[in-house]
Amino acid sequence: MKKLQLTEWAAIGELLGTAAVIISLLFLAYSVGQNTAAVHGSMENLLFERHAALQNNFITDPAMADIYARMQSGDAELTSVEAVRWQTYQTNLLDIWAFAYMRHEGSLLGEREWRNWDDYFAYVFAHGAERLSAEDWRRMAYGFDPQFWAHVGQSLGYDVGN
């Protein structure tokens, strides 16, 4: 068996070092992917929790359940106090949509999860008891990020140029 020269040992060391760096980079890439999935899952859970807490108002508050039932049936005759309660509910629901939008824009909510939430909110505000008229959309714009609000208008089919 031939005895290795120092330069040959150095070459072997470089190969082993290169292999170790490659393995470390692969592990790092895997870890970043796992972390991204965990962050997306955490955001998804937070959205579910916020939405469920808001929806539980209809279970725990008979007055809100009554307002919701009347809004579903198209009875828009609300007292001034009921109108404030309903607008607050709508704003809170829009806040959850805005939260999802901003987290998606910041890459904290995955594309599939964002699409699901976005489709849900677009449907609710276009067809549900929570239907947001073009007039209400224009009136409420001041409280939201302009890019998000343009997205809402586009999702609901409103002229976002105004």
VOBA-1610 file (N, C-alpha, C; in pm, whole numbers, padded with zeros to 5 digits, always signed):
BEGIN
Met+00084-00117+00000Met+00000+00000+00000Met+00089+00124+00000Lys+00053+00219-00082Lys+00131+00340-00099Lys+00097+00440+00011Lys+00197+00502+00063Lys+00180+00605+00164Lys+00142+00735+00094Leu+00035+00801+00144Leu-00012+00925+00081Leu+00077+01043+00117Gln+00095+01127+00019Gln+00170+01250+00038Gln+00080+01355+00102Leu+00142+01457+00157Leu+00068+01565+00222Leu-00030+01631+00125Thr+00007+01651+00001Thr-00081+01714-00097Thr-00202+01626-00126Glu-00181+01495-00122Glu-00292+01402-00144Glu-00388+01405-00025Trp-00335+01413+00095Trp-00419+01426+00215Trp-00497+01558+00209Ala-00433+01663+00162Ala-00499+01793+00151Ala-00614+01785+00050Ala-00594+01715-00061Ala-00698+01699-00163Ala-00817+01621-00105Ile-00787+01515-00030Ile-00893+01437+00034Ile-00968+01524+00135Gly-00895+01604+00210Gly-00958+01695+00306Gly-01049+01795+00237Glu-01004+01847+00122Glu-01088+01941+00048Glu-01215+01875-00001Leu-01204+01753-00050Leu-01322+01679-00096Leu-01420+01655+00020Leu-01366+01613+00134Leu-01454+01591+00250Leu-01517+01722+00296Gly-01440+01829+00297Gly-01493+01960+00334Gly-01602+02007+00240Thr-01581+01987+00111Thr-01681+02024+00011Thr-01809+01943+00031Ala-01794+01813+00056Ala-01910+01728+00079Ala-01985+01773+00204Ala-01913+01810+00307Ala-01977+01857+00431Ala-02054+01986+00407Val-01996+02077+00329Val-02065+02203+00298Val-02193+02176+00219Ile-02184+02086+00120Ile-02302+02053+00040Ile-02410+01990+00127Ile-02373+01898+00213Ile-02471+01836+00303Ile-02532+01941+00395Ser-02450+02032+00446Ser-02501+02139+00533Ser-02599+02229+00459Leu-02570+02264+00336Leu-02660+02347+00256Leu-02792+02276+00227Leu-02785+02148+00197Leu-02907+02071+00175Leu-02993+02066+00301Phe-02928+02046+00415Phe-03001+02044+00542Phe-03063+02181+00571Leu-02988+02287+00541Leu-03038+02423+00562Leu-03160+02449+00473Ala-03152+02410+00346Ala-03265+02429+00254Ala-03388+02353+00304Tyr-03367+02230+00350Tyr-03477+02150+00405Tyr-03536+02219+00528Ser-03451+02269+00615Ser-03497+02335+00737Ser-03575+02462+00706Val-03530+02539+00609Val-03601+02661+00570Val-03738+02625+00514Gly-03745+02521+00435Gly-03874+02475+00381Gly-03969+02432+00492Gln-03917+02361+00590Gln-03999+02319+00704Gln-04046+02440+00784Asn-03957+02536+00804Asn-03993+02656+00878Asn-04101+02736+00804Thr-04088+02747+00672Thr-04188+02818+00593Thr-04324+02750+00606Ala-04325+02619+00598Ala-04452+02545+00612Ala-04512+02568+00751Ala-04428+02572+00853Ala-04477+02595+00989Ala-04535+02736+01004Val-04469+02834+00945Val-04519+02972+00951Val-04653+02982+00878His-04662+02922+00760His-04788+02924+00685His-04899+02856+00765Gly-04869+02745+00826Gly-04968+02675+00908Gly-05011+02758+01028Ser-04918+02825+01088Ser-04948+02910+01203Ser-05041+03025+01162Met-05014+03087+01047Met-05099+03195+00998Met-05239+03143+00967Glu-05246+03026+00906Glu-05376+02965+00874Glu-05456+02942+01002Asn-05390+02889+01106Asn-05458+02867+01233Asn-05506+02997+01295Leu-05424+03100+01287Leu-05461+03230+01342Leu-05583+03286+01270Leu-05588+03271+01138Leu-05704+03317+01063Leu-05830+03240+01104Phe-05817+03109+01118Phe-05932+03029+01162Phe-05980+03074+01300Glu-05888+03096+01390Glu-05924+03138+01526Glu-05994+03272+01526Arg-05941+03368+01453Arg-06003+03502+01447Arg-06142+03494+01385His-06154+03416+01279His-06283+03403+01212His-06384+03332+01301Ala-06342+03226+01366Ala-06433+03152+01455Ala-06478+03239+01572Ala-06387+03317+01628Ala-06423+03405+01739Ala-06528+03506+01695Leu-06513+03560+01577Leu-06610+03657+01526Leu-06745+03589+01500Gln-06742+03472+01439Gln-06866+03402+01409Gln-06939+03354+01534Asn-06864+03330+01640Asn-06927+03287+01766Asn-07018+03393+01824Asn-07004+03518+01779Asn-07096+03623+01824Asn-07241+03586+01795Phe-07264+03515+01686Phe-07401+03480+01649Phe-07457+03370+01738Ile-07370+03294+01800Ile-07414+03189+01892Ile-07437+03247+02030Thr-07349+03336+02072Thr-07353+03386+02209Thr-07436+03513+02227Asp-07467+03581+02119Asp-07540+03708+02128Asp-07668+03699+02044Pro-07783+03677+02111Pro-07909+03664+02037Pro-07942+03786+01950Ala-07904+03906+01995Ala-07931+04026+01916Ala-07854+04022+01784Met-07729+03978+01788Met-07650+03969+01664Met-07705+03859+01574Ala-07750+03749+01635Ala-07809+03641+01556Ala-07934+03692+01484Asp-08013+03773+01552Asp-08134+03830+01492Asp-08098+03924+01377Ile-08000+04009+01398Ile-07956+04102+01292Ile-07907+04022+01171Tyr-07827+03919+01197Tyr-07773+03838+01088Tyr-07887+03771+01010Ala-07983+03715+01081Ala-08096+03648+01015Ala-08174+03748+00929Arg-08195+03869+00979Arg-08266+03969+00900Arg-08184+04013+00779Met-08053+04025+00795Met-07969+04062+00681Met-07969+03951+00576Gln-07972+03826+00619Gln-07975+03714+00526Gln-08105+03714+00446Ser-08214+03751+00512Ser-08343+03749+00444Ser-08367+03874+00360Gly-08274+03968+00365Gly-08287+04089+00286Gly-08359+04202+00357Asp-08392+04183+00485Asp-08456+04288+00565Asp-08348+04382+00616Ala-08328+04490+00543Ala-08220+04582+00577Ala-08266+04693+00672Glu-08384+04683+00728Glu-08434+04784+00820Glu-08374+04760+00958Leu-08267+04833+00986Leu-08200+04820+01115Leu-08213+04950+01192Thr-08222+04938+01323Thr-08217+05058+01406Thr-08076+05116+01396Ser-08058+05237+01445Ser-07925+05297+01437Ser-07824+05216+01519Val-07866+05162+01632Val-07777+05080+01714Val-07745+04949+01642Glu-07845+04887+01582Glu-07822+04763+01507Glu-07730+04789+01387Ala-07748+04902+01322Ala-07664+04935+01207Ala-07518+04949+01250Val-07495+05010+01365Val-07358+05023+01416Val-07301+04885+01447Arg-07381+04801+01509Arg-07333+04665+01540Arg-07301+04589+01412Trp-07389+04599+01311Trp-07367+04528+01185Trp-07243+04581+01113Gln-07226+04712+01109Gln-07109+04770+01042Gln-06981+04731+01115Thr-06988+04722+01246Thr-06870+04678+01323Thr-06837+04533+01290Tyr-06940+04449+01281Tyr-06919+04309+01242Tyr-06855+04303+01103Gln-06912+04377+01007Gln-06856+04377+00871Gln-06711+04424+00870Thr-06683+04529+00945Thr-06546+04580+00951Thr-06452+04477+01011Asn-06496+04409+01116Asn-06412+04305+01176Asn-06386+04191+01078Leu-06488+04155+01001Leu-06470+04050+00901Leu-06375+04097+00790Leu-06388+04222+00750Leu-06295+04278+00652Leu-06153+04285+00708Asp-06142+04311+00838Asp-06009+04312+00901Asp-05942+04175+00889Ile-06019+04068+00901Ile-05961+03934+00888Ile-05915+03913+00743Trp-05994+03959+00648Trp-05954+03950+00507Trp-05825+04030+00485Ala-05821+04151+00541Ala-05701+04234+00527Ala-05580+04168+00592Phe-05602+04105+00707Phe-05495+04032+00776Phe-05440+03922+00685Ala-05528+03846+00622Ala-05485+03740+00531Ala-05410+03798+00412Tyr-05461+03907+00358Tyr-05397+03973+00242Tyr-05256+04018+00277Met-05243+04088+00388Met-05112+04140+00427Met-05014+04027+00458Arg-05061+03922+00521Arg-04972+03809+00551Arg-04930+03739+00423His-05021+03730+00327His-04984+03670+00199His-04882+03758+00127Glu-04905+03888+00127Glu-04811+03980+00062Glu-04672+03971+00127Gly-04668+03943+00255Gly-04541+03929+00326Gly-04487+03787+00325Ser-04544+03701+00242Ser-04502+03561+00227Ser-04518+03480+00356Leu-04609+03521+00441Leu-04633+03446+00566Leu-04754+03355+00555Leu-04828+03366+00445Leu-04943+03280+00419Leu-04925+03221+00281Gly-04932+03090+00272Gly-04908+03021+00145Gly-05009+03056+00038Glu-04971+03033-00085Glu-05055+03068-00200Glu-05189+02995-00197Arg-05188+02866-00170Arg-05312+02789-00167Arg-05404+02836-00056Glu-05347+02860+00061Glu-05426+02906+00175Glu-05485+03044+00145Trp-05402+03132+00087Trp-05449+03265+00051Trp-05565+03256-00047Arg-05551+03175-00152Arg-05657+03162-00252Arg-05787+03117-00186Asn-05779+03020-00095Asn-05900+02972-00028Asn-05967+03082+00053Trp-05888+03154+00134Trp-05945+03263+00213Trp-05997+03375+00124Asp-05922+03412+00022Asp-05962+03520-00066Asp-06092+03486-00137Asp-06103+03364-00188Asp-06226+03322-00255Asp-06344+03323-00158Tyr-06321+03277-00037Tyr-06426+03275+00065Tyr-06476+03417+00093Phe-06385+03509+00123Phe-06426+03645+00157Phe-06491+03715+00037Ala-06438+03695-00083Ala-06498+03756-00201Ala-06642+03708-00217Tyr-06665+03580-00195Tyr-06801+03526-00206Tyr-06892+03584-00098Val-06844+03584+00027Val-06926+03632+00138Val-06967+03778+00116Phe-06872+03862+00075Phe-06903+04004+00060Phe-06975+04036-00071Ala-06982+03940-00162Ala-07057+03961-00286Ala-07197+03900-00279His-07214+03793-00200His-07342+03719-00204His-07407+03697-00068Gly-07332+03701+00038Gly-07386+03664+00168Gly-07463+03777+00235Ala-07504+03752+00358Ala-07570+03855+00438Ala-07476+03974+00453Glu-07348+03948+00445Glu-07246+04052+00462Glu-07224+04132+00334Arg-07309+04110+00234Arg-07288+04175+00104Arg-07250+04322+00123Leu-07142+04359+00055Leu-07089+04495+00065Leu-07125+04568-00063Ser-07214+04665-00053Ser-07255+04740-00171Ser-07139+04828-00219Ala-07149+04874-00342Ala-07046+04963-00397Ala-07039+05091-00314Glu-07154+05138-00269Glu-07157+05259-00186Glu-07084+05236-00053Asp-07111+05123+00012Asp-07042+05091+00138Asp-06893+05071+00115Trp-06858+05007+00002Trp-06717+04986-00032Trp-06645+05120-00042Arg-06706+05217-00108Arg-06644+05350-00121Arg-06636+05419+00015Arg-06741+05406+00095Arg-06747+05472+00225Arg-06644+05417+00322Met-06617+05289+00317Met-06529+05224+00414Met-06381+05227+00374Ala-06348+05280+00260Ala-06211+05273+00208Ala-06107+05337+00299Tyr-06146+05439+00374Tyr-06049+05513+00455Tyr-05979+05427+00559Gly-06039+05320+00603Gly-05983+05242+00713Gly-05890+05129+00672Phe-05862+05115+00544Phe-05785+04999+00498Phe-05670+05042+00407Asp-05570+04954+00399Asp-05458+04975+00309Asp-05512+04992+00166Pro-05467+05094+00093Pro-05521+05118-00041Pro-05506+05000-00138Gln-05394+04930-00131Gln-05376+04814-00221Gln-05475+04703-00186Phe-05495+04679-00056Phe-05593+04579-00016Phe-05732+04623-00060Trp-05763+04749-00038Trp-05899+04796-00070Trp-05926+04789-00220Ala-05825+04816-00302Ala-05840+04800-00447Ala-05864+04652-00479His-05796+04563-00409His-05817+04420-00428His-05961+04382-00394Val-06013+04435-00283Val-06152+04407-00244Val-06246+04455-00354Gly-06226+04579-00399Gly-06311+04633-00504Gly-06307+04549-00631Gln-06188+04508-00669Gln-06173+04425-00788Gln-06242+04290-00767Ser-06227+04231-00648Ser-06289+04102-00618Ser-06440+04111-00622Leu-06495+04227-00586Leu-06640+04245-00584Leu-06693+04303-00714Gly-06603+04334-00808Gly-06645+04383-00938Gly-06677+04531-00942Tyr-06619+04607-00849Tyr-06642+04752-00844Tyr-06532+04824-00920Asp-06564+04944-00967Asp-06469+05025-01041Asp-06364+05079-00943Val-06244+05025-00949Val-06139+05065-00855Val-06068+05192-00900Gly-06105+05246-01018Gly-06044+05369-01066Gly-06095+05493-00995Asn-06208+05481-00926Asn-06268+05598-00857Asn-06204+05623-00725
//
